[in-house]
Amino acid sequence: MDNSNSDTNPNASWLNSRGIWLTYVLLTGLVHLILLSIPFLSTPVVWTLTVSIHNVATFIMLHMTKGAPWHTNDAGKAWQLTHWEQIDDGRQFTATKKFLTIVPIVLFVLASFYTKYEFAHFIINAVTLIVCLIPKLPQLHRVRIFGLNKY
């Protein structure tokens, strides 16, 4: 992992920074604990909300957000790519991309267990998992389904 300041796109390199994976897991756990502290929410509902919030938030941040908040030296290529496509310069199966793919799966398995595989929770969690994982497939790199997020 190179920590030099010569990265052409800081939008794509911050996920490789030291401690960011731990911070990501801790923030997800914090959201879960905050939801657990709401007295009228049951444990299965909290797990389903945690999974749904996580998957929808990561879908929006990684697969709907395009461009970079900084001026980059890539001749404007970053403006046409989603954040997921910019991570690790578009290389597939890097450690960061594997981590960002595994976290929703682990959350789904945990939520399924703690909801006792209740059908309604399982369907909601499975749908949000699919919505979160499908855009991560290498076959969908730079593909815009139904023209969404084309411009």
SULPEBEL-V682811 format. One record per run of one state. SS is the DSSP state (@ for helix, = for strand, . for the rest). FROM is the first residue (numbers start at 1). TO is the last residue. Records with the same first field share a line. If there is no record, write none. Layout:
BEGIN
SS=FROM-TO ; FROM-TO
END
This chain:
BEGIN
.=1-9 ; 17-19 ; 37-42 ; 65-65 ; 67-76 ; 81-81 ; 91-94 ; 115-118 ; 135-137 ; 141-144 ; 148-151
@=10-16 ; 20-36 ; 43-64 ; 77-80 ; 83-90 ; 95-114 ; 119-134 ; 138-140 ; 145-147
==66-66 ; 82-82
END
